[in-house]
Amino acid sequence: MLKGRGRFEGYGKKDVKRDLIAGCIVGIIAIPLGMAFAIASGVKPETGIYTTIIAGILISLLGGSRFQIGGPTGAFIPILLAIVLQYGYDKLLVAGFLAGILLVLMGVLKLGALIAFIPKPVTVGFTAGIAVTIFAGQIGSFLGLGGLERHESFLLNMKELAVHIGTWNIYAVIVAGICLVSLLVTPKLLPKVPASLVGLVLSTLAGVLFLNGKVATIGSAYGRIPAALPSFRLPDLSWDTVTLMIGPAMVIALLGGIESLLSAVVADGMSGTKHDSNRELIGQGIANMAAPLFGGIPATGAIARTATNIKNGAVSPLSGVVHGLVVLLVLVLLAPYASAIPLASMAPILMVVAWNMSERRSFAKLLGLRSGDSLVLVVTFLLTVFATLTTAVEAGLALAVILFVRRMAAEQRLDKVLPDRVNGRGKVAPEQVTADRDCPQLSLFSVRGALFFGVRSPFGTPEFAASHDLSRTLLLRMGGVPLIDASGEASIGGLLKAVRASGGTLMLCGLQPQPRRMLEKTGLLGELGEDHVFAHTGEAIDAALKLHIDADRCIGCQAAAFRECAELCASGRESAS
């Protein structure tokens, strides 16, 4: 059973202790991740710390999930790096601020539920592509390569690695190896201890005590990390800058919205709660508007940290606030020591993050389907890696829509049917229609599948024209039509006009709720007449045989399409005599 939506419902003193413990643990985990994500995104490590503090606190306070932990995430790395390389850090702050505004608007307009409709192959494809990009981007730091130039293009970055592979540093590999082993072993030996923190501390100690000056560090690459938040500064929001950065901002907002709501869904599944998707978008938006004011980069809900928060007993959003305050305290007290952290220590942390976010099982499962979903997955994945995330998502969505339309079109059927001879009018079936058994005055057709813009009208085909005389009575069984849009309505309207122009009659039965509402809204149902619309096939056949059949024409007919045929023949003979 889902728990109530009140995020502090039934909160007590014991819950405060649980939130403090969970918040401290998640805060400690967030510190190395925040710095690593910032470095990989092409900015200084402290910007990741600033983001974790500001955005982390605001997302917990204002978001729609009780357990959401916000901050910089790996999914943003390729996007932010591309923005920094193309526009610079200051423009990144503008893009982040604008993305925050867009997220707030998405929440206010109640678009939170729509993001959930993005096809699974698209999300898995771009997530796996991002993971590959992150992993490959850390190879140079793991090996301690020198002289690398960072590019937006994956292929150019791989070329850089190949060109500079001869500059590898054995000491950097040792440091990275120590960290990697720690990341793999710690969860097995000390499951409650943050593995990333253990790896960072052990590899840093090895670098300071035994390899001092032989490996690049945060201090040597980026300078000393300040022990306080930067002063408030409004980004450049001039018209030219805003128009330049609105495109990247839209990408950040879309990805941030998707990841935050996916994280909230994971939290719901783990905790039995229910998040408010629109409130979550608004909270994410405000946090992303605030973070750039203090030098922070874009943030979103972090799935792994949110899961850790729940596993360690979090009860309310207070744990997320505590997580941000712990990071702030560490920044104030221990910032000078962070300068000694080797860059090679960060690489394994991000590689493990990439491995964990790769969706490898879902990727393999979708790929194994060998279907249209597999094609969408591969196209989205390849374009994420070799082009841009924007191109990948646009192409993935477009391809998914095209394949969906094709599947819907393939499901559409229009079969001429008659009642079963044995079961009377209990069931109708297309095999009951034969050359010897087909009523010349009343035609029954079963329509199956949605009638919408993506499929051609089934009433305009040569097969339909050849199977029915429009001057007679036509009964359409619509029970198998779940949806009708304006195009589908137009095809029925066109059929009605053609039937009436030929002197025939059109009847409908079994309309589902949405098609009925659509036909009522457009006025087509009123034009057709409620006396020509029936709930059940039997009722419609009774009315058609009673009102629209010429008994005189039944004389001598051998089709016996309906059980009333003999009675109609007799009636025709009586009237003739």
KOLMI-821556 format. One line per field, with one value per residue (C-alpha): residue number from 1; y, z, x; residue in one letter. Coordinates in Angstrom, 2 decimals, always signed. Example, Ala and Ser with C-alpha at 12.3 -4.5 7.8 and 13.67 -1.06 7.14 Angstrom:
2
k <- c(1|2)
y <- c(-4.50|-1.06)
z <- c(+7.80|+7.14)
x <- c(+12.30|+13.67)
r <- c(A|S)
END
This chain:
577
k <- c(1|2|3|4|5|6|7|8|9|10|11|12|13|14|15|16|17|18|19|20|21|22|23|24|25|26|27|28|29|30|31|32|33|34|35|36|37|38|39|40|41|42|43|44|45|46|47|48|49|50|51|52|53|54|55|56|57|58|59|60|61|62|63|64|65|66|67|68|69|70|71|72|73|74|75|76|77|78|79|80|81|82|83|84|85|86|87|88|89|90|91|92|93|94|95|96|97|98|99|100|101|102|103|104|105|106|107|108|109|110|111|112|113|114|115|116|117|118|119|120|121|122|123|124|125|126|127|128|129|130|131|132|133|134|135|136|137|138|139|140|141|142|143|144|145|146|147|148|149|150|151|152|153|154|155|156|157|158|159|160|161|162|163|164|165|166|167|168|169|170|171|172|173|174|175|176|177|178|179|180|181|182|183|184|185|186|187|188|189|190|191|192|193|194|195|196|197|198|199|200|201|202|203|204|205|206|207|208|209|210|211|212|213|214|215|216|217|218|219|220|221|222|223|224|225|226|227|228|229|230|231|232|233|234|235|236|237|238|239|240|241|242|243|244|245|246|247|248|249|250|251|252|253|254|255|256|257|258|259|260|261|262|263|264|265|266|267|268|269|270|271|272|273|274|275|276|277|278|279|280|281|282|283|284|285|286|287|288|289|290|291|292|293|294|295|296|297|298|299|300|301|302|303|304|305|306|307|308|309|310|311|312|313|314|315|316|317|318|319|320|321|322|323|324|325|326|327|328|329|330|331|332|333|334|335|336|337|338|339|340|341|342|343|344|345|346|347|348|349|350|351|352|353|354|355|356|357|358|359|360|361|362|363|364|365|366|367|368|369|370|371|372|373|374|375|376|377|378|379|380|381|382|383|384|385|386|387|388|389|390|391|392|393|394|395|396|397|398|399|400|401|402|403|404|405|406|407|408|409|410|411|412|413|414|415|416|417|418|419|420|421|422|423|424|425|426|427|428|429|430|431|432|433|434|435|436|437|438|439|440|441|442|443|444|445|446|447|448|449|450|451|452|453|454|455|456|457|458|459|460|461|462|463|464|465|466|467|468|469|470|471|472|473|474|475|476|477|478|479|480|481|482|483|484|485|486|487|488|489|490|491|492|493|494|495|496|497|498|499|500|501|502|503|504|505|506|507|508|509|510|511|512|513|514|515|516|517|518|519|520|521|522|523|524|525|526|527|528|529|530|531|532|533|534|535|536|537|538|539|540|541|542|543|544|545|546|547|548|549|550|551|552|553|554|555|556|557|558|559|560|561|562|563|564|565|566|567|568|569|570|571|572|573|574|575|576|577)
y <- c(+0.00|+3.48|+5.76|+9.23|+12.05|+14.27|+14.34|+14.89|+12.87|+11.30|+12.67|+12.16|+12.51|+9.07|+10.00|+12.98|+10.64|+8.40|+11.38|+12.69|+9.35|+8.89|+12.51|+12.23|+9.02|+10.39|+13.67|+11.85|+9.86|+13.02|+14.85|+12.82|+12.37|+16.10|+16.90|+14.08|+15.08|+18.70|+17.82|+15.50|+18.30|+20.59|+22.89|+23.26|+20.60|+23.10|+23.86|+20.31|+20.93|+24.21|+22.43|+19.61|+22.09|+24.60|+22.33|+19.39|+21.35|+23.08|+19.90|+18.15|+21.10|+22.03|+18.85|+16.37|+13.30|+12.55|+10.90|+12.57|+13.49|+16.08|+17.22|+16.93|+13.59|+11.59|+11.95|+15.65|+15.19|+14.99|+17.86|+20.17|+19.41|+20.24|+23.53|+24.47|+23.64|+25.57|+28.51|+28.62|+28.31|+31.62|+30.65|+27.28|+29.19|+30.98|+27.70|+26.19|+29.19|+29.10|+25.34|+26.01|+28.42|+25.84|+23.14|+25.41|+26.12|+22.39|+21.79|+24.70|+23.46|+19.97|+18.29|+15.94|+12.97|+13.45|+12.76|+9.27|+8.54|+8.73|+5.22|+2.87|+2.15|+5.88|+6.34|+3.13|+4.05|+7.52|+6.41|+3.65|+6.09|+8.60|+5.81|+4.85|+8.50|+8.95|+5.74|+6.51|+10.05|+8.77|+6.51|+9.36|+10.26|+6.59|+6.17|+9.60|+10.66|+14.08|+16.74|+15.59|+18.08|+17.61|+17.66|+17.44|+14.58|+11.06|+10.01|+12.97|+12.15|+8.54|+9.84|+11.96|+8.85|+6.96|+9.82|+10.33|+6.71|+6.81|+9.42|+7.05|+7.38|+4.18|+6.09|+7.39|+3.83|+2.62|+5.34|+4.65|+0.91|+1.37|+3.37|+0.88|-2.11|-0.22|+0.49|-3.19|-4.71|-2.31|-3.14|-6.82|-6.35|-3.17|-2.81|+0.12|+2.20|+4.48|+2.76|+5.96|+7.65|+4.67|+4.58|+8.32|+8.33|+5.28|+6.39|+9.94|+8.66|+6.53|+9.53|+11.85|+9.39|+7.52|+9.29|+12.96|+15.06|+12.08|+12.30|+15.25|+16.42|+18.71|+21.38|+21.13|+21.16|+23.52|+25.32|+25.47|+24.79|+27.73|+26.89|+28.75|+29.30|+31.98|+35.30|+35.75|+36.65|+36.95|+35.37|+37.46|+37.41|+39.80|+39.06|+37.92|+35.51|+34.13|+33.46|+31.82|+29.48|+28.63|+25.56|+24.01|+25.00|+23.01|+19.92|+20.34|+20.80|+17.76|+15.47|+16.88|+16.36|+12.79|+11.78|+13.45|+11.76|+8.40|+8.77|+9.67|+6.56|+4.41|+6.00|+5.25|+1.60|+1.26|+3.11|+2.54|+6.28|+8.33|+11.43|+14.55|+14.80|+18.41|+19.61|+17.71|+19.61|+22.92|+22.08|+20.97|+24.19|+26.47|+24.56|+24.95|+28.66|+29.08|+26.97|+29.18|+32.22|+30.65|+29.17|+25.79|+23.62|+21.97|+19.35|+16.71|+13.79|+11.28|+7.73|+6.02|+8.61|+8.60|+4.79|+5.02|+7.59|+5.19|+2.15|+4.02|+4.74|+8.19|+9.21|+12.68|+15.43|+16.45|+13.80|+15.60|+18.91|+17.28|+15.82|+19.35|+20.76|+17.96|+18.81|+22.49|+21.61|+19.48|+22.30|+24.78|+22.46|+20.24|+22.11|+22.73|+18.98|+18.28|+19.84|+16.72|+14.35|+12.80|+13.24|+9.55|+8.79|+10.40|+8.29|+4.90|+6.55|+7.86|+4.60|+2.69|+5.30|+4.81|+1.02|+1.24|+3.65|+1.79|-0.06|-3.05|-5.61|-3.56|-2.86|-6.56|-7.46|-4.86|-5.76|-9.41|-8.64|-8.02|-5.74|-2.10|-1.31|-2.80|-0.48|+2.57|+1.50|+1.11|+4.35|+6.36|+4.77|+5.33|+8.92|+9.67|+8.44|+9.68|+12.76|+14.66|+13.80|+16.23|+14.51|+11.10|+11.87|+13.59|+10.74|+8.09|+9.67|+10.20|+6.60|+5.30|+7.25|+5.97|+2.37|+2.78|+4.09|+1.15|-1.30|+0.37|+0.28|-3.41|-4.06|-2.45|-4.90|-4.51|-7.84|-8.54|-10.80|-12.67|-14.47|-18.02|-20.56|-22.74|-20.12|-17.85|-14.27|-15.04|-14.57|-13.18|-14.24|-13.48|-17.16|-17.17|-14.95|-17.08|-16.76|-18.55|-16.79|-12.99|-10.72|-8.39|-5.78|-5.63|-5.76|-6.21|-5.18|-5.59|-2.73|-3.34|-0.99|+2.75|+5.13|+7.95|+10.03|+7.32|+4.79|+5.07|+4.96|+1.34|+2.56|+3.90|+0.66|-1.19|-4.30|-2.47|-0.93|-4.34|-6.00|-3.65|-1.75|+1.74|+2.01|-0.64|-0.77|-0.84|-1.80|-1.16|-3.05|-0.56|-2.47|-3.14|+0.54|+2.01|+5.46|+7.87|+11.18|+13.95|+11.97|+8.88|+10.97|+12.44|+8.96|+7.94|+11.26|+10.71|+7.22|+8.61|+11.15|+8.51|+6.10|+8.74|+10.04|+6.49|+6.18|+3.78|+3.74|+3.72|+2.22|+1.85|-0.42|-1.07|+2.37|+2.59|+5.70|+7.69|+7.19|+8.07|+11.28|+12.20|+11.70|+13.58|+16.49|+16.88|+16.54|+13.48|+11.33|+13.81|+13.88|+10.11|+10.02|+8.24|+5.85|+4.57|+3.93|+0.81|-0.69|-4.28|-6.05|-8.02|-4.85|-3.23|-6.27|-6.37|-2.69|-3.02|-6.03|-4.37|-0.89|-1.07|-4.38|-4.70|-7.96|-8.15|-8.55|-11.44|-13.59|-16.35|-15.40|-18.55|-16.84|-17.42|-14.92|-14.32|-16.58|-14.04|-14.59|-17.25|-14.97|-12.06|-14.20|-15.25|-11.64|-10.65|-13.36|-12.25|-8.64|-9.72|-11.79)
z <- c(+0.00|-0.85|+2.05|+2.25|+0.16|+3.19|+3.25|+7.03|+7.88|+11.34|+11.81|+15.29|+17.30|+16.35|+12.70|+13.16|+14.20|+11.19|+8.83|+10.40|+9.91|+6.34|+5.44|+6.81|+4.89|+1.61|+2.13|+2.50|-0.67|-2.57|-1.99|-4.25|-6.81|-6.95|-7.62|-10.13|-12.10|-12.20|-13.44|-16.11|-17.19|-17.87|-14.84|-11.53|-8.86|-6.37|-8.69|-8.10|-4.35|-4.69|-6.74|-4.23|-1.41|-3.04|-5.37|-2.97|-0.17|-2.40|-4.28|-0.97|+0.45|-2.61|-4.71|-4.93|-3.62|+0.04|-0.45|-3.53|-3.33|-5.89|-7.22|-10.24|-12.04|-14.63|-17.21|-17.56|-18.21|-22.07|-22.35|-19.92|-21.35|-24.85|-23.60|-21.79|-24.79|-27.19|-25.09|-21.86|-18.15|-17.84|-20.61|-18.89|-15.85|-18.12|-19.67|-16.22|-15.04|-18.15|-17.76|-14.25|-15.61|-18.19|-15.52|-13.40|-16.42|-17.16|-13.60|-13.62|-16.93|-15.39|-17.95|-15.42|-16.47|-20.16|-19.57|-18.43|-21.96|-23.50|-24.92|-22.88|-25.81|-26.10|-22.39|-22.25|-25.49|-24.48|-20.93|-22.25|-24.74|-21.98|-19.90|-22.77|-23.25|-19.54|-19.31|-22.42|-21.19|-18.06|-19.79|-20.19|-16.48|-15.46|-17.52|-16.60|-20.25|-20.85|-23.44|-24.07|-25.70|-24.98|-27.84|-28.19|-30.67|-29.29|-32.25|-31.83|-28.15|-29.04|-31.55|-28.80|-26.65|-29.49|-30.28|-26.65|-25.45|-25.26|-22.47|-19.97|-16.35|-14.37|-11.09|-12.17|-13.10|-9.64|-7.93|-10.14|-9.55|-5.77|-6.03|-8.41|-6.19|-3.21|-5.13|-5.97|-2.64|-0.09|-0.78|-0.11|+3.04|+4.46|+2.84|+5.04|+4.28|+1.20|-1.29|-3.22|-0.04|+0.86|-2.63|-2.65|+0.78|+0.15|-3.31|-2.08|+0.83|-1.58|-3.81|-0.97|+0.95|-1.87|-5.18|-4.26|-7.37|-9.72|-10.41|-11.29|-8.46|-8.13|-6.74|-9.61|-12.25|-10.79|-7.88|-4.25|-3.50|-1.61|+1.85|+1.37|-1.08|-3.71|-3.50|-5.13|-8.83|-11.40|-14.77|-17.95|-19.00|-21.92|-24.87|-27.10|-24.47|-23.69|-27.37|-27.77|-24.80|-24.94|-27.10|-24.66|-21.80|-23.34|-23.56|-19.91|-18.83|-20.75|-19.45|-15.93|-15.93|-17.20|-14.75|-11.73|-12.37|-13.05|-9.73|-8.01|-9.49|-8.19|-4.77|-4.88|-5.65|-2.82|-0.18|-1.07|-1.42|-4.29|-5.60|-7.10|-10.54|-11.23|-7.83|-8.43|-11.68|-9.97|-7.15|-9.64|-11.58|-8.56|-7.53|-11.00|-10.99|-7.62|-8.21|-10.99|-8.72|-6.61|-9.43|-9.50|-12.54|-13.49|-11.11|-11.04|-8.97|-8.42|-8.54|-6.74|-3.96|-3.57|-3.24|-0.68|+1.26|+1.49|+2.32|+5.25|+6.87|+5.64|+6.66|+5.22|+3.06|+6.11|+5.19|+1.88|+3.68|+6.09|+3.13|+1.73|+5.11|+5.62|+2.28|+3.28|+6.58|+4.84|+2.36|+5.17|+7.27|+4.82|+1.49|+1.64|+1.88|-1.31|-3.36|-2.75|-4.38|-7.54|-10.72|-11.39|-8.27|-9.82|-12.99|-11.43|-9.49|-12.71|-14.53|-11.89|-12.09|-15.86|-15.46|-12.94|-15.05|-18.31|-18.24|-19.63|-18.67|-20.12|-23.19|-23.77|-23.20|-25.68|-28.20|-27.94|-28.98|-32.56|-33.10|-33.85|-30.23|-30.83|-33.79|-31.76|-29.01|-31.34|-33.24|-30.02|-28.52|-31.56|-32.06|-28.37|-28.64|-32.09|-32.49|-29.71|-27.11|-28.74|-32.10|-30.45|-28.54|-31.52|-33.88|-31.32|-30.65|-34.36|-35.19|-32.27|-33.49|-37.06|-35.89|-33.56|-36.40|-38.57|-35.81|-35.33|-39.08|-39.17|-36.40|-38.37|-39.81|-41.67|-42.03|-43.54|-41.08|-40.55|-37.57|-36.95|-38.35|-35.24|-32.51|-34.08|-33.42|-30.44|-32.46|-35.84|-37.90|-41.31|-42.30|-42.24|-45.35|-48.50|-52.14|-51.35|-48.06|-48.20|-47.67|-50.67|-48.56|-45.23|-44.83|-41.48|-41.05|-37.96|-37.62|-35.50|-34.63|-34.03|-36.71|-36.67|-38.87|-39.15|-41.01|-44.24|-44.12|-44.34|-46.08|-49.09|-50.22|-53.42|-51.32|-49.28|-52.38|-54.02|-50.97|-50.36|-52.31|-50.75|-51.80|-49.21|-45.41|-43.85|-40.21|-38.70|-35.53|-33.74|-30.54|-31.68|-32.25|-29.08|-30.48|-33.17|-33.93|-36.34|-39.31|-38.27|-37.71|-41.18|-42.74|-41.05|-42.05|-45.65|-45.60|-44.23|-47.05|-49.69|-48.29|-48.15|-51.63|-52.91|-51.08|-48.42|-44.62|-42.21|-38.72|-35.90|-32.89|-29.95|-29.80|-27.05|-24.79|-26.57|-30.11|-28.89|-27.22|-30.36|-32.65|-30.23|-29.99|-33.77|-34.27|-36.50|-34.08|-34.20|-38.00|-38.11|-35.64|-32.29|-33.79|-36.00|-33.11|-30.93|-27.98|-29.20|-32.55|-31.97|-31.33|-34.46|-36.64|-35.29|-36.12|-39.58|-40.52|-39.25|-40.72|-43.62|-45.37|-48.35|-47.74|-51.39|-52.36|-49.94|-52.05|-53.64|-51.82|-50.86|-48.83|-45.42|-43.91|-40.85|-39.00|-39.76|-43.52|-43.77|-41.95|-44.22|-47.33|-46.08|-45.35|-48.84|-50.41|-48.37|-49.44|-53.07|-53.00)
x <- c(+0.00|+1.28|+2.06|+0.54|+1.87|+2.61|+6.39|+6.54|+3.44|+3.70|+7.23|+8.74|+11.95|+13.23|+12.86|+15.19|+18.00|+17.41|+17.45|+20.67|+22.42|+21.22|+22.05|+25.60|+26.29|+24.92|+26.77|+30.09|+29.37|+28.41|+31.70|+34.01|+31.22|+30.53|+34.18|+34.57|+31.48|+32.64|+36.12|+34.69|+32.35|+35.29|+34.93|+36.75|+36.10|+34.68|+31.76|+30.53|+30.71|+28.77|+26.11|+25.78|+25.22|+22.85|+20.88|+20.93|+19.27|+16.69|+15.68|+15.00|+13.06|+11.01|+10.79|+7.94|+9.76|+10.27|+13.66|+15.15|+18.84|+19.84|+23.18|+25.48|+25.15|+27.03|+24.26|+25.04|+28.77|+28.77|+26.29|+28.05|+31.47|+30.22|+28.77|+31.97|+34.14|+31.90|+30.72|+32.74|+31.95|+30.09|+27.68|+27.16|+25.85|+23.38|+22.24|+21.76|+19.72|+17.51|+17.07|+15.79|+13.18|+12.10|+11.78|+9.59|+7.39|+7.15|+5.96|+3.49|+2.05|+1.76|+3.98|+5.53|+3.43|+4.33|+8.03|+7.09|+5.84|+9.31|+9.86|+12.04|+14.42|+15.16|+15.99|+18.04|+19.82|+20.93|+21.76|+24.01|+25.54|+26.28|+27.86|+30.17|+31.15|+31.91|+33.92|+35.97|+36.57|+38.32|+40.82|+43.30|+43.20|+43.41|+46.58|+47.95|+48.31|+49.82|+49.00|+45.45|+43.11|+39.40|+36.90|+33.13|+33.49|+33.87|+36.00|+38.36|+38.77|+39.59|+42.13|+43.71|+44.09|+45.74|+48.13|+49.21|+49.18|+52.97|+52.84|+51.20|+52.35|+52.93|+52.48|+49.07|+48.07|+49.13|+47.07|+44.06|+44.47|+44.43|+41.23|+39.61|+40.42|+39.00|+35.79|+35.37|+36.42|+34.91|+31.24|+31.99|+34.08|+32.53|+29.10|+28.06|+31.18|+31.14|+33.43|+34.21|+35.43|+37.64|+39.10|+39.73|+41.41|+43.64|+44.76|+45.38|+47.47|+49.48|+50.02|+51.05|+53.24|+54.97|+54.38|+54.47|+55.09|+54.87|+51.12|+48.89|+46.62|+43.61|+45.94|+48.43|+45.68|+43.06|+44.68|+43.56|+39.88|+38.31|+36.97|+33.67|+30.86|+31.52|+29.73|+26.33|+26.61|+23.83|+24.72|+24.72|+21.08|+21.31|+19.03|+21.90|+23.18|+19.73|+18.94|+22.35|+21.95|+18.24|+18.93|+21.45|+19.14|+16.30|+18.53|+19.58|+15.95|+14.74|+17.47|+17.18|+13.44|+13.74|+16.44|+14.83|+11.48|+13.14|+14.95|+11.67|+10.02|+12.88|+12.43|+8.69|+9.38|+11.90|+9.90|+6.24|+5.60|+4.18|+5.94|+4.36|+5.95|+4.96|+6.15|+9.38|+9.96|+9.29|+11.70|+14.35|+13.81|+14.24|+17.37|+18.87|+18.08|+19.78|+22.92|+24.41|+24.06|+26.83|+28.86|+27.11|+26.46|+23.12|+21.77|+19.07|+17.89|+20.69|+19.35|+22.25|+22.43|+18.65|+18.69|+21.50|+19.48|+16.52|+18.67|+20.22|+16.86|+15.87|+12.36|+11.84|+13.40|+15.42|+18.00|+18.60|+19.05|+21.49|+23.40|+23.91|+24.94|+27.48|+29.07|+29.17|+30.84|+33.46|+34.09|+34.74|+36.92|+38.75|+38.92|+42.71|+43.38|+41.42|+44.19|+46.31|+43.79|+45.34|+43.34|+43.92|+41.88|+38.81|+38.91|+37.95|+35.10|+33.58|+34.26|+32.30|+29.52|+29.42|+29.29|+26.46|+24.40|+24.96|+21.60|+23.51|+20.86|+18.01|+20.16|+20.82|+17.17|+15.88|+18.58|+17.63|+14.05|+15.24|+12.28|+11.56|+12.42|+15.87|+16.37|+15.31|+17.73|+20.72|+20.05|+19.69|+22.80|+25.01|+23.89|+24.47|+28.03|+28.97|+26.75|+24.94|+22.33|+19.89|+20.22|+19.96|+16.75|+15.12|+15.99|+15.04|+11.64|+10.95|+11.87|+9.80|+6.77|+7.19|+7.51|+4.54|+2.40|+3.46|+2.55|-0.83|-1.46|-0.59|-3.14|-5.98|-8.52|-11.80|-13.61|-16.99|-18.83|-22.10|-23.62|-22.53|-25.03|-24.84|-24.74|-27.30|-26.44|-24.21|-21.04|-20.12|-17.11|-15.61|-15.53|-19.33|-19.32|-19.10|-20.06|-23.34|-24.03|-23.90|-26.89|-27.36|-29.19|-27.32|-23.54|-21.82|-18.18|-16.01|-13.53|-10.43|-7.58|-7.29|-8.53|-6.00|-3.72|-1.07|-3.23|-5.14|-8.91|-10.09|-13.25|-11.38|-9.77|-10.74|-11.44|-14.07|-15.66|-15.90|-17.44|-20.39|-23.02|-23.24|-26.86|-27.76|-27.51|-24.05|-23.49|-20.03|-19.10|-16.78|-16.04|-12.46|-11.67|-10.08|-9.32|-10.47|-8.76|-9.76|-8.48|-10.42|-13.53|-13.12|-12.95|-16.23|-17.77|-16.71|-18.21|-21.50|-21.71|-20.92|-23.53|-26.27|-25.38|-25.92|-29.23|-27.96|-27.96|-25.00|-25.29|-22.74|-22.62|-20.31|-18.65|-16.03|-15.98|-13.27|-14.62|-18.12|-16.89|-14.97|-17.97|-20.22|-17.79|-17.53|-21.27|-20.95|-22.93|-25.80|-25.62|-25.71|-28.61|-28.76|-31.34|-28.54|-26.12|-26.43|-24.62|-24.72|-24.57|-27.78|-29.79|-28.33|-29.15|-32.73|-33.22|-31.64|-33.75|-36.91|-36.45|-34.02|-34.66|-37.00|-38.88|-39.92|-36.26|-35.92|-38.26|-36.22|-32.99|-31.05|-28.27|-29.92|-27.51|-29.72|-32.14|-34.90|-34.43|-37.19|-39.63|-38.71|-39.24|-42.67|-43.56|-42.46|-44.64|-47.67|-47.28|-46.79|-49.97)
r <- c(M|L|K|G|R|G|R|F|E|G|Y|G|K|K|D|V|K|R|D|L|I|A|G|C|I|V|G|I|I|A|I|P|L|G|M|A|F|A|I|A|S|G|V|K|P|E|T|G|I|Y|T|T|I|I|A|G|I|L|I|S|L|L|G|G|S|R|F|Q|I|G|G|P|T|G|A|F|I|P|I|L|L|A|I|V|L|Q|Y|G|Y|D|K|L|L|V|A|G|F|L|A|G|I|L|L|V|L|M|G|V|L|K|L|G|A|L|I|A|F|I|P|K|P|V|T|V|G|F|T|A|G|I|A|V|T|I|F|A|G|Q|I|G|S|F|L|G|L|G|G|L|E|R|H|E|S|F|L|L|N|M|K|E|L|A|V|H|I|G|T|W|N|I|Y|A|V|I|V|A|G|I|C|L|V|S|L|L|V|T|P|K|L|L|P|K|V|P|A|S|L|V|G|L|V|L|S|T|L|A|G|V|L|F|L|N|G|K|V|A|T|I|G|S|A|Y|G|R|I|P|A|A|L|P|S|F|R|L|P|D|L|S|W|D|T|V|T|L|M|I|G|P|A|M|V|I|A|L|L|G|G|I|E|S|L|L|S|A|V|V|A|D|G|M|S|G|T|K|H|D|S|N|R|E|L|I|G|Q|G|I|A|N|M|A|A|P|L|F|G|G|I|P|A|T|G|A|I|A|R|T|A|T|N|I|K|N|G|A|V|S|P|L|S|G|V|V|H|G|L|V|V|L|L|V|L|V|L|L|A|P|Y|A|S|A|I|P|L|A|S|M|A|P|I|L|M|V|V|A|W|N|M|S|E|R|R|S|F|A|K|L|L|G|L|R|S|G|D|S|L|V|L|V|V|T|F|L|L|T|V|F|A|T|L|T|T|A|V|E|A|G|L|A|L|A|V|I|L|F|V|R|R|M|A|A|E|Q|R|L|D|K|V|L|P|D|R|V|N|G|R|G|K|V|A|P|E|Q|V|T|A|D|R|D|C|P|Q|L|S|L|F|S|V|R|G|A|L|F|F|G|V|R|S|P|F|G|T|P|E|F|A|A|S|H|D|L|S|R|T|L|L|L|R|M|G|G|V|P|L|I|D|A|S|G|E|A|S|I|G|G|L|L|K|A|V|R|A|S|G|G|T|L|M|L|C|G|L|Q|P|Q|P|R|R|M|L|E|K|T|G|L|L|G|E|L|G|E|D|H|V|F|A|H|T|G|E|A|I|D|A|A|L|K|L|H|I|D|A|D|R|C|I|G|C|Q|A|A|A|F|R|E|C|A|E|L|C|A|S|G|R|E|S|A|S)
END
